[in-house]
Amino acid sequence: PAIPAFWLRGTREEAGTKKPLPHPVQWLDEVSSAGLDGIDVHYKGMTKEFMEAAKKRNIPVYVWTVNTEDEARRQAELGVDGITTDKPRELLALFGRDGGL
């Protein structure tokens, strides 16, 4: 069976301040050229620009590890395709789903 393969990437940080840097759009080109099915990135580097570029390329984007309602809402508003969390009950409830956990 064909199993989707996603590239797992963390968030880069500014030297010295450790401030999260936006994910570079070039990662999406690498996903395409490698024949991958999508990218799974740490949420702190996610931007509107990155998500728009992914949508233009038809590349699914998942984010990890989102454990607060505010951040989950922000990611949903950006248009991510999936959210990885340590708090599945809360996430499902936030989005009006009963996961039966």
C-alpha positions in Angstrom: 0.0 0.0 0.0 1.1 3.6 -0.6 1.8 5.2 2.7 2.3 9.0 2.6 5.7 10.3 3.6 6.1 13.7 5.2 9.2 15.6 6.0 9.5 16.4 9.7 11.1 19.8 10.4 11.7 21.8 13.5 11.7 25.5 14.0 15.0 27.3 13.5 15.9 30.0 16.0 17.7 33.3 15.8 21.2 33.0 17.2 21.5 34.5 20.6 17.9 35.4 21.2 16.4 31.9 20.4 13.5 33.7 18.8 11.7 31.4 16.4 12.4 32.0 12.7 9.7 31.6 10.0 9.9 28.4 8.1 11.6 29.0 4.7 9.4 28.5 1.6 12.4 26.7 0.0 11.5 23.7 2.2 8.4 23.2 0.1 10.5 23.0 -3.1 12.6 20.4 -1.4 9.4 18.4 -0.5 8.4 18.5 -4.2 11.7 17.6 -5.6 12.1 14.7 -3.2 8.7 13.3 -4.2 7.4 13.6 -0.6 3.7 13.8 0.1 3.8 16.7 2.6 5.6 18.4 5.4 5.2 18.2 9.2 6.6 21.3 10.9 6.9 22.7 14.4 4.2 25.2 14.9 6.4 28.1 16.1 7.8 28.8 12.7 4.4 28.7 10.8 3.4 31.8 8.9 0.6 32.8 6.6 3.2 33.1 3.8 4.5 29.5 4.3 0.9 28.2 4.3 0.0 30.1 1.2 3.0 28.8 -0.6 2.2 25.3 0.4 -1.4 25.6 -0.8 -0.2 26.9 -4.2 2.0 23.8 -4.5 -0.7 21.5 -3.2 1.5 20.3 -0.4 -0.2 19.2 2.8 1.1 20.9 6.0 0.8 19.4 9.4 2.1 21.1 12.6 3.4 19.7 15.9 3.1 19.8 18.9 0.2 22.1 19.5 -1.2 21.8 23.1 -3.1 25.1 23.6 -6.5 26.1 22.3 -5.2 29.5 21.2 -2.4 28.0 19.2 -4.7 25.4 17.7 -7.1 28.1 16.6 -4.3 30.1 15.1 -3.0 27.1 13.1 -6.5 26.3 11.9 -7.0 29.9 10.8 -3.7 29.6 8.8 -5.2 26.6 7.0 -3.0 23.7 8.2 -4.1 20.3 7.1 -3.5 18.6 10.4 -2.4 19.2 14.0 -0.4 16.9 16.2 -1.1 17.3 19.9 -0.5 15.7 23.3 -4.1 16.7 24.2 -6.4 15.0 21.7 -9.6 15.3 23.8 -9.2 19.1 24.1 -8.3 19.5 20.4 -11.3 17.4 19.2 -13.7 19.3 21.6 -12.3 22.6 20.3 -13.2 21.7 16.8 -16.6 20.2 17.7 -15.6 16.6 17.3 -16.2 13.7 19.7 -13.3 11.4 19.4 -14.5 9.0 22.1 -11.1 9.0 23.9 
